Amino acid sequence: MTSTSSKETRGFQAEVTQLLHLMIHSLYGNKEIFLRELISNASDACDKLRFESVSRGALSAGDPEFRIRVSYDKTARTITVSDNGIGMSRQDAIDHLGTIAKSGTREFFERLTTDAAKDAQLIGQFGVGFYSAFIVADRVTVVSRRADLAPEEGIRWESSGEGEYTLETLTKDTRGTDVVLHLRADEDELLSGTRLREIVHKYSDHITFPILMAKEQWDAQAQTWQAASEDEQVNKASALWARSKLEIADAEYQQFYENMAHDVEPPLAWTHAKVEGRQEFTQLFYLPRRASFDIWDRDERHGVKLYVRRVFIMDAAKQLLPAYLRFVRGVVDSADLPLNVSREILQQSSDVAQIRTASVKRVLGLLEDLAKDQPEKYQAFWNEFGRVLKEGILEDHGNRERLAKLLRFSSTRTDVPEQTVSLQEYVGRMKEGQEAIYFVTADTFSAAKNSPHLEVFRKHGVEVLLLADRVDEWVVTHLAMFDGKSLQSAAQGNLDVTKLGEASTVVADAAQEEQYADLLTRIQAALHDRASAVRLTHRLTDSPACLVADEHGMSRHLERILRESGQAPPAQKPILEINPEHPVVARLKAEQDAALFADWSHILFDQALLAEGGELEDPAMFVKRLNSLTLALSGVAASRLWTPPS
């Protein structure tokens, strides 16, 4: 290359100067994307020339194989990205590198017919990505020649990103563009073939043109990697998701997943679709076999990568799927989103909102197909990710009905911890006359399974869901109905056992209510600061008492969860229900000693609290009352208890 004219100094458009300032101060927040942007622009240039060569074959004559080359020079401290695409003229350089308002590629699209535009849908926009070079470089040199111009009409553009650039004409024997980055003093880690290959694999592996780098071999004497004269391709140059799914074997889908997700196990299932209409985008989603170690960190996303026309835009794009689907891995590739700075504020894009809606439907459809056609595989999914999916009941009102059908629970039908029962199955097994879907919540499966609130349900063979996941409390709060049946807590409200599907033998009649009225009053007086009410139970057959939340109040389990998380639940007292058929209650009814009666009442309350997994507010007082009561029942006076000397 030889210079054929003197340098001309020109000023950047004001918007470019502002953009450069933002770039240099890490607008993108991830400096390594400079290489992604330059390779993307090189790919665009090759795409444009390839398309124009269809009608003007002479443009690519003599060098028909399009390619991109990345190289570095440790001595000069430069990185160079070269392509043999369409190249730039002097005016192109002014328009494309000196301003933001114009884009050669955008103008190129405007010249296409409707059919040609569809045929050339992979051709991208230059956007403003070129300026990201200044994140890592304090000087950038561009040497280019447009494919339809003579060698002596090449140009050299150079700028330090401080408001001005120089432009001169030179002789360039080959078409295309070389972008040379003169690195900043603190960017030496980029002068490494290994590092540059890593960035290419991360962001540009699926660029459809080969990306070449010099082969490197280890020099044992110099203890460093040395470049060889031969080049090698460092990208796969094939976007699997852009191919027809009819052409892709299962093994290819699995290999792509393992490479993308860095997972040693094949995926459980996947779905692949191309959406066409007002927007065009491709979706390829995978369900992993195992949950990641940080699955419970709602802010940590590994999964969906966003591409625009096969150019990698971001990893773990939170805007594409809601948090309750954070286990999904895959790719969304849009043909319409711009390759410019707006990708940093995708949450404000209505186009992205539509992609998100379609993506949620696609994933839920995959789960529905598994649940229907491959129940064993769906159960394997649920065992790993069920608790995460339950969060959708809280977050996604629009898909709540679909999500409800995907839920699985433990129940008294099997009495095992595995969550295998769907709400549809439960409703299908409901007894004639049963009006509600009953559930009980607890801290553990064992506590739920052994809850005294289940006694009357077990007696009459009524199935109850056993909910021990923390999220279950919020699930049943937000999912009030399913298939026309209300969800009702077995431990809340005044249970009407006549609606369990058959008559109950433990319904307190009017005579029994009158018989125990005095006892209820006495217990209420003893527990006035702990229980809001005391009444005969319809729930118990074996236990003497249980605690019940008001029908419209907060459940006892949710109260405990809130306290453990440092929140103060609203002040409320539980209802104590007593079983008149139990010997302890009969003994309490006969107790005439006021002090012992009070101890009995408090112990009954505390036992009911412990039975449902609660914690005693004053364990020492509970022990003291229990000891006093034990001594009294054994005939030993409390005054004979040994006390330490003063």
C-alpha positions in Angstrom: 0.0 0.0 0.0 1.3 3.4 -0.9 -0.1 6.9 0.0 -1.2 8.9 -3.0 -2.6 12.1 -1.4 -2.0 14.3 1.6 -4.0 13.8 4.7 -7.3 15.6 5.3 -8.4 16.3 8.9 -12.1 16.3 9.5 -14.3 16.6 12.6 -16.7 14.0 13.8 -20.4 14.6 13.8 -21.4 15.9 17.3 -23.3 12.7 18.1 -20.2 10.6 17.2 -18.1 12.6 19.7 -20.7 12.0 22.4 -20.8 8.3 21.5 -17.1 8.0 21.6 -17.0 9.5 25.1 -19.5 6.9 26.2 -17.7 4.1 24.5 -14.4 5.0 26.1 -16.1 5.0 29.5 -17.4 1.5 28.9 -20.9 2.1 27.6 -21.2 -1.6 26.9 -19.8 -2.6 30.3 -17.9 -5.5 28.6 -14.9 -4.5 26.7 -14.4 -7.8 24.9 -17.4 -7.1 22.7 -15.2 -4.8 20.5 -14.1 -7.9 18.6 -17.7 -9.1 18.3 -18.7 -5.8 16.7 -15.7 -5.6 14.3 -16.3 -9.2 13.2 -20.0 -8.5 12.8 -19.2 -5.5 10.6 -16.8 -7.6 8.5 -19.5 -10.3 8.1 -22.0 -7.6 7.0 -19.5 -6.4 4.4 -19.0 -9.9 3.1 -22.8 -10.5 3.1 -23.3 -7.3 1.1 -20.7 -8.2 -1.6 -22.0 -11.8 -1.8 -25.5 -10.5 -2.5 -24.4 -7.9 -5.1 -22.2 -10.4 -6.8 -25.3 -12.4 -7.8 -26.0 -9.7 -10.4 -22.5 -8.3 -10.7 -20.2 -11.3 -10.7 -17.2 -9.2 -11.5 -17.2 -7.6 -8.1 -15.9 -10.8 -6.4 -13.9 -12.1 -9.5 -10.5 -13.4 -8.6 -11.3 -13.9 -4.9 -14.8 -15.5 -4.6 -14.2 -17.1 -1.2 -15.3 -14.7 1.5 -13.4 -14.7 4.8 -12.6 -12.7 7.9 -9.1 -12.7 9.5 -8.1 -11.8 13.0 -4.4 -11.2 13.8 -2.3 -9.5 16.5 1.3 -8.1 16.7 2.8 -8.1 20.2 5.6 -5.8 19.1 3.4 -3.1 17.6 0.7 -3.8 20.2 -2.0 -4.0 17.6 -5.0 -6.2 16.8 -6.2 -6.3 13.1 -9.6 -7.5 11.8 -9.6 -7.9 8.0 -12.3 -8.9 5.5 -12.6 -9.2 1.7 -16.1 -7.9 1.6 -17.6 -4.8 -0.1 -15.1 -2.3 1.3 -15.5 1.5 1.5 -14.9 4.4 -0.8 -13.7 7.8 0.5 -17.3 9.0 0.8 -18.3 5.8 2.5 -15.7 6.4 5.1 -17.0 9.9 5.7 -20.6 8.7 5.9 -20.1 5.5 7.8 -17.2 6.3 10.2 -17.8 10.0 10.7 -21.5 10.0 11.4 -24.2 7.8 13.0 -27.2 9.2 11.0 -26.3 7.2 7.9 -25.6 3.5 7.4 -24.5 2.1 4.1 -26.2 -1.2 4.9 -29.5 0.5 5.8 -29.4 2.4 2.5 -28.6 -0.9 0.8 -31.8 -2.4 2.2 -33.8 0.5 1.0 -32.6 -0.2 -2.6 -33.8 -3.8 -2.5 -37.2 -5.1 -3.8 -39.5 -6.9 -1.3 -38.5 -10.3 -2.6 -34.8 -9.5 -2.7 -34.9 -8.1 0.8 -36.3 -11.4 2.0 -33.6 -13.3 0.1 -31.0 -11.1 1.7 -32.5 -11.3 5.2 -29.2 -12.2 6.8 -27.5 -9.0 5.8 -27.1 -6.8 8.9 -26.6 -3.2 9.7 -23.4 -1.4 10.5 -25.0 0.5 13.3 -22.6 2.1 15.8 -20.7 -1.0 16.8 -17.5 0.1 15.0 -16.9 2.7 17.7 -16.6 0.1 20.4 -13.0 -0.3 19.2 -12.2 2.8 21.2 -13.0 0.9 24.4 -9.7 -0.9 24.1 -7.7 1.2 21.6 -6.4 4.7 21.9 -6.0 4.9 18.1 -7.8 3.1 15.3 -6.7 2.8 11.7 -9.0 1.7 8.9 -7.6 0.8 5.5 -10.2 -0.1 2.9 -11.1 -0.3 -0.8 -14.5 -0.7 -2.3 -14.9 -3.7 -4.5 -15.9 -1.7 -7.6 -13.1 0.8 -7.4 -9.5 0.7 -8.7 -6.6 -0.2 -6.4 -5.4 3.5 -6.3 -8.8 4.5 -4.9 -8.2 2.9 -1.5 -8.5 5.0 1.6 -6.8 5.2 5.0 -8.9 6.5 7.9 -7.4 7.1 11.4 -8.6 8.6 14.7 -7.7 8.7 18.3 -11.3 9.2 19.2 -11.0 12.7 20.4 -13.3 14.6 18.0 -11.3 14.4 14.8 -10.1 11.9 12.2 -7.8 12.0 9.3 -8.5 10.6 5.8 -6.1 10.0 2.9 -6.2 8.2 -0.4 -3.8 5.3 -1.0 -3.2 2.3 -3.2 -4.7 -1.0 -1.9 -4.3 -4.0 -4.1 -7.1 -6.0 -2.6 -10.8 -5.2 -1.9 -12.2 -5.1 1.6 -11.3 -3.5 4.9 -8.6 -3.8 7.5 -9.3 -2.4 11.0 -6.2 -1.9 13.0 -6.5 -1.3 16.8 -3.6 0.3 18.6 -4.2 -1.0 22.1 -4.3 1.1 25.2 -1.5 0.6 27.7 -3.6 -1.7 30.0 -4.9 -4.0 27.4 -1.9 -6.4 26.9 -4.0 -9.4 27.9 -5.7 -9.1 24.4 -2.4 -9.7 22.7 -2.8 -13.5 22.9 -4.0 -16.0 20.3 -5.7 -18.0 23.1 -7.6 -14.9 24.4 -8.7 -13.8 21.0 -9.9 -17.3 20.1 -11.8 -17.4 23.4 -13.7 -14.2 22.4 -14.4 -15.5 18.9 -15.8 -18.8 20.3 -18.0 -16.9 22.8 -19.4 -14.2 20.5 -18.9 -15.1 16.9 -18.8 -18.9 16.6 -21.8 -18.9 14.3 -20.8 -16.2 11.9 -21.4 -17.9 8.6 -18.1 -16.8 7.0 -14.8 -18.5 8.1 -12.9 -16.5 10.7 -9.2 -17.2 10.3 -6.2 -16.9 12.6 -2.6 -18.0 12.2 -1.9 -21.4 13.6 0.2 -21.3 16.8 2.7 -23.7 18.1 4.4 -23.8 21.5 8.1 -22.7 21.4 9.6 -24.6 24.3 12.8 -22.5 24.2 11.1 -19.2 24.3 8.3 -20.5 26.5 5.6 -18.9 24.4 3.2 -19.5 21.5 4.6 -18.7 18.1 2.5 -18.0 15.0 3.0 -20.2 12.0 2.6 -19.1 8.4 -0.5 -21.2 7.9 -4.0 -20.1 8.9 -6.8 -22.1 10.6 -10.5 -21.5 10.9 -11.4 -20.7 14.5 -15.2 -20.6 14.2 -17.8 -23.2 13.3 -19.3 -20.9 10.6 -22.7 -22.6 11.0 -25.7 -21.4 12.9 -27.4 -24.7 13.7 -30.7 -22.9 14.7 -30.8 -21.2 11.3 -31.1 -24.5 9.5 -34.4 -26.4 9.0 -35.1 -28.7 11.9 -35.8 -31.4 9.3 -32.2 -31.3 8.4 -30.8 -31.6 12.0 -30.2 -34.9 13.6 -30.8 -35.4 17.3 -27.1 -35.9 17.9 -26.4 -32.4 16.4 -29.0 -30.8 18.7 -27.4 -32.6 21.7 -23.8 -31.6 20.7 -24.8 -28.0 20.2 -26.4 -28.0 23.6 -23.4 -29.5 25.3 -21.1 -27.0 23.7 -23.3 -24.0 24.4 -24.3 -25.0 28.0 -21.0 -26.6 29.0 -23.1 -29.5 30.2 -21.6 -33.0 30.4 -25.1 -34.5 30.1 -27.4 -34.4 27.1 -30.5 -32.2 27.4 -33.8 -33.7 28.6 -35.8 -32.1 25.7 -35.7 -29.3 23.3 -38.0 -27.3 20.9 -36.9 -25.5 17.7 -39.1 -23.1 15.7 -39.0 -20.2 13.3 -41.6 -17.5 13.8 -42.6 -15.4 10.8 -45.1 -12.6 10.5 -44.7 -9.0 11.7 -41.5 -10.1 13.2 -39.1 -12.9 12.2 -37.1 -14.7 14.8 -35.9 -18.2 15.6 -36.1 -20.0 18.9 -34.1 -23.0 20.1 -34.8 -23.9 23.7 -33.5 -26.8 25.8 -34.5 -28.3 29.1 -31.4 -29.5 31.1 -31.4 -32.8 33.0 -30.0 -31.3 36.2 -30.5 -28.0 38.0 -27.5 -25.8 38.3 -26.0 -25.2 41.7 -27.2 -21.6 41.7 -30.8 -22.3 40.5 -32.2 -20.5 43.6 -30.5 -17.3 42.7 -33.3 -15.5 40.8 -30.8 -12.9 39.4 -28.4 -15.5 38.0 -29.3 -16.6 34.5 -27.3 -18.9 32.4 -29.7 -19.7 29.7 -30.9 -17.8 26.7 -28.5 -16.2 24.4 -29.7 -13.3 22.1 -28.5 -13.1 18.5 -29.4 -10.7 15.8 -29.0 -12.2 12.4 -26.6 -14.7 13.9 -24.5 -12.1 15.6 -24.2 -12.7 19.4 -25.6 -9.8 21.4 -25.8 -10.9 25.0 -25.6 -14.0 27.2 -28.3 -14.8 29.7 -30.7 -12.3 28.3 -33.1 -11.7 31.1 -35.6 -9.9 28.9 -36.4 -13.0 26.8 -37.8 -15.2 29.6 -39.2 -14.6 33.1 -37.4 -15.6 36.2 -39.5 -18.7 36.8 -38.1 -20.2 33.5 -34.5 -19.4 34.4 -33.5 -23.1 33.9 -34.1 -22.9 30.2 -31.1 -22.8 27.9 -31.0 -21.9 24.3 -30.9 -19.2 21.6 -33.2 -16.5 20.2 -32.1 -15.1 16.9 -34.0 -12.0 15.7 -34.0 -10.8 12.1 -35.5 -7.4 13.1 -33.8 -6.1 16.2 -31.0 -3.5 15.4 -27.3 -4.1 15.9 -26.7 -1.0 17.8 -26.6 0.5 21.3 -30.3 0.0 21.9 -29.5 -3.6 22.8 -28.4 -2.3 26.1 -31.9 -1.2 26.9 -33.9 -4.1 25.5 -36.3 -4.1 28.4 -37.9 -1.0 26.8 -38.4 -2.6 23.4 -41.9 -3.7 22.4 -40.4 -6.1 19.8 -38.5 -7.8 22.6 -41.7 -8.0 24.7 -43.4 -9.9 21.8 -40.5 -12.2 21.5 -40.7 -12.8 25.3 -44.4 -13.7 25.1 -43.8 -16.1 22.2 -40.8 -17.7 24.0 -42.9 -18.3 27.2 -45.6 -20.0 25.1 -43.0 -22.1 23.3 -41.4 -23.4 26.5 -44.8 -24.0 28.2 -45.9 -25.9 25.0 -42.8 -28.1 25.3 -43.6 -28.9 29.0 -47.2 -29.6 28.1 -46.2 -32.0 25.4 -43.8 -33.8 27.8 -46.5 -34.1 30.5 -49.0 -35.5 28.0 -46.8 -37.8 25.9 -43.7 -38.6 28.0 -44.9 -38.4 31.7 -41.8 -40.2 33.0 -39.6 -37.6 31.3 -41.8 -34.8 32.6 -41.6 -36.2 36.1 -37.8 -36.2 35.8 -38.0 -32.5 34.8 -40.4 -31.7 37.7 -38.1 -33.4 40.3 -35.3 -31.0 39.3 -37.2 -27.8 38.4 -40.7 -28.1 39.8 -40.2 -25.6 42.7 -38.9 -23.1 40.2 -41.8 -23.5 37.9 -44.2 -23.0 40.8 -43.0 -19.4 40.9 -44.8 -18.8 37.7 -48.2 -19.0 39.5 -47.2 -15.8 41.4 -45.5 -14.0 38.5 -47.4 -14.9 35.3 -51.1 -14.2 35.6 -51.7 -14.5 31.9 -50.4 -18.1 31.9 -51.6 -19.1 35.3 -54.2 -21.6 34.0 -51.6 -23.4 31.8 -49.1 -23.4 34.6 -51.6 -24.9 37.1 -52.0 -27.9 34.8 -48.3 -28.5 34.9 -48.0 -28.4 38.7 -47.3 -31.6 40.7 -47.8 -32.3 44.4 -47.5 -34.9 47.1 -50.8 -36.1 48.5 -52.4 -38.4 51.1 -53.2 -40.8 48.2 -49.6 -42.0 48.2 -48.1 -40.5 51.4 -44.7 -40.2 49.7 -42.5 -37.1 49.3 -42.3 -37.4 45.5 -44.6 -34.8 43.9 -46.5 -36.8 41.3 -50.1 -35.7 41.6 -51.6 -33.1 39.2 -54.6 -31.0 40.0 -56.4 -32.6 37.1 -55.8 -36.0 38.6 -57.0 -34.8 42.0 -60.2 -33.3 40.6 -60.8 -36.6 38.7 -60.7 -38.5 42.0 -62.8 -36.2 44.1 -65.7 -37.8 46.0 -69.2 -37.1 44.9 -70.4 -34.0 46.7 -66.9 -32.8 47.5 -66.7 -29.1 46.7 -63.0 -28.1 47.3 -59.4 -29.2 46.6 -58.0 -29.6 50.1 -54.4 -29.0 51.1 -52.2 -28.6 54.2 -48.9 -26.7 54.3 -46.0 -27.4 56.6 -42.2 -26.9 56.9 -41.4 -30.5 55.9 -43.2 -33.3 54.2 -43.2 -35.3 57.4 -44.9 -32.5 59.3 -47.5 -32.2 56.6 -48.1 -35.9 56.4 -48.6 -36.2 60.1 -50.6 -33.0 60.6 -53.6 -33.5 63.0 -55.7 -31.5 60.6 -55.8 -34.5 58.3 -57.5 -36.9 60.7 -61.1 -36.4 59.5 -60.0 -36.4 55.9 -58.1 -39.7 56.3 -61.1 -41.2 58.1 -63.4 -40.4 55.2 -60.9 -41.2 52.5 -60.7 -37.6 51.2 -57.4 -36.9 49.4 -55.4 -33.9 50.7 -52.4 -32.3 49.0 -49.3 -32.2 51.2 -47.4 -28.9 50.6 -44.0 -28.6 52.1 -42.2 -26.3 49.6 -41.8 -22.7 50.8 -43.3 -21.4 47.6 -46.4 -23.5 48.1 -47.9 -20.9 50.5 -47.8 -18.3 47.8 -49.0 -20.7 45.1 -52.2 -21.5 46.9 -52.7 -17.8 47.8 -52.6 -16.8 44.1 -54.2 -20.0 42.7 -57.6 -19.7 44.3 -59.5 -21.9 41.8 -58.8 -24.8 39.5 -61.3 -26.3 37.1 -64.2 -24.6 39.0 -63.0 -26.0 42.4 -61.7 -23.7 45.1 -58.5 -24.6 46.9 -59.1 -24.8 50.6 -56.7 -25.2 53.5 -57.5 -28.1 55.8 -56.1 -25.9 58.7 -58.0 -22.7 58.0 -61.6 -21.6 58.5 -64.5 -23.5 60.0 -64.5 -26.9 58.2 -67.9 -28.1 57.0 -67.3 -31.9 57.0 -70.7 -32.4 55.3 -69.0 -31.2 52.1 -66.3 -33.9 52.2 -68.4 -36.1 50.0 -70.2 -38.2 52.6 -71.7 -37.7 56.1 -69.4 -37.3 59.0 -69.8 -39.0 62.4 -67.9 -36.3 64.3 -70.2 -33.3 63.6 -71.0 -31.7 66.9 -74.7 -31.6 67.5 -76.5 -28.9 69.4 -76.6 -31.0 72.6 -72.9 -31.5 72.5 -72.3 -27.8 72.0 -74.4 -27.1 75.0 -72.7 -29.8 77.0 -69.2 -28.3 76.4 -70.2 -24.6 76.4 -68.8 -24.1 80.0 -65.5 -25.9 79.2 -65.0 -23.7 76.1 -65.6 -20.6 78.1 -63.2 -21.6 80.8 -60.4 -22.5 78.3 -61.0 -19.2 76.5 -60.6 -17.4 79.8 -57.3 -19.2 80.5 -56.0 -18.5 76.9 -57.4 -15.1 76.4 -54.0 -13.6 75.4 -53.1 -16.6 73.1 -56.3 -17.8 71.3 -58.9 -15.7 69.6 -61.6 -18.3 70.1 -62.0 -21.9 71.4 -64.5 -24.2 69.8 -65.3 -27.9 69.2 -63.5 -29.4 66.3 -64.8 -31.1 63.1 -61.3 -32.0 62.1 -59.9 -34.4 64.7 -60.4 -38.0 65.4 -57.3 -39.0 67.3 -55.7 -35.7 68.6 -57.0 -33.7 71.5 -56.7 -30.2 69.9 -55.4 -28.3 66.9 -54.8 -24.7 66.0 -56.7 -23.1 63.1 -56.3 -19.8 61.3 -59.3 -17.6 60.5 -60.9 -18.3 57.2 -59.6 -14.9 55.8 -56.5 -14.7 57.9 -52.9 -15.7 57.3 -52.1 -19.3 57.7 -49.9 -20.4 60.7 -47.3 -21.7 58.3 -47.0 -18.5 56.4 -46.6 -16.6 59.6 -43.6 -18.7 60.5 -42.1 -18.2 57.1 -42.4 -14.5 57.4 -40.9 -14.4 60.8 -38.0 -16.6 59.7 -37.3 -14.1 56.8 -37.2 -11.2 59.2 -40.6 -9.8 58.5 -43.3 -9.1 61.0 -46.6 -10.7 60.1 -49.8 -8.9 61.2 -50.8 -9.6 64.7 -53.4 -12.3 64.9 -54.4 -15.1 67.4 -55.2 -18.6 66.2 -58.4 -20.5 67.0 -58.1 -23.5 69.3 -60.3 -26.4 68.4 -60.7 -29.3 70.9 -61.9 -32.8 70.3 -64.7 -33.7 72.8 -64.1 -37.4 72.2 -60.6 -37.4 73.4 -59.8 -38.6 77.0 -57.5 -35.6 77.7 -60.4 -33.2 77.0 -62.7 -35.3 79.2 -60.1 -35.1 82.0 -59.7 -31.3 81.5 -63.5 -30.9 81.7 -63.5 -32.5 85.1 -60.6 -30.5 86.5 -61.8 -28.1 89.3 -58.5 -26.7 90.4 -58.2 -23.3 88.7 -54.3 -23.3 88.5 -54.2 -26.9 87.1 -57.0 -26.1 84.7 -55.0 -23.1 83.4 -51.8 -25.3 83.0 -53.9 -28.0 81.2 -55.2 -25.4 78.8 -51.8 -23.9 78.0 -50.2 -27.3 77.5 -53.1 -28.3 75.2 -52.4 -25.1 73.2 -48.6 -25.7 73.1 -49.0 -29.3 72.1 -51.2 -28.2 69.2 -48.6 -25.7 68.2 -45.8 -28.3 68.3 -47.9 -30.8 66.3 -48.1 -28.4 63.4 -44.3 -27.7 63.4 -44.5 -24.4 65.3 -42.0 -23.1 67.9 -42.9 -22.4 71.6 -42.6 -18.8 72.6 -41.6 -19.8 76.1 -40.2 -23.4 76.3 -39.2 -23.0 79.9 -42.7 -22.2 81.0 -44.0 -25.1 78.9 -41.7 -27.4 80.8 -42.6 -25.9 84.2 -46.3 -26.4 83.5 -45.8 -29.9 82.2 -43.8 -30.9 85.3 -46.5 -29.4 87.6 -49.2 -31.3 85.8 -47.3 -34.5 85.8 -46.7 -34.3 89.6 -50.3 -33.4 90.2 -51.5 -36.4 88.2 -49.1 -38.6 90.1 -50.3 -37.4 93.4 -47.2 -35.4 94.3 -47.8 -31.8 95.5 -46.0 -29.1 93.7 -44.7 -27.8 97.1 -42.7 -31.0 97.5 -40.6 -30.1 94.4 -36.9 -29.7 95.3 -35.6 -26.1 95.1 -31.9 -25.1 95.3 -30.7 -23.5 98.6 -30.7 -19.7 98.7 
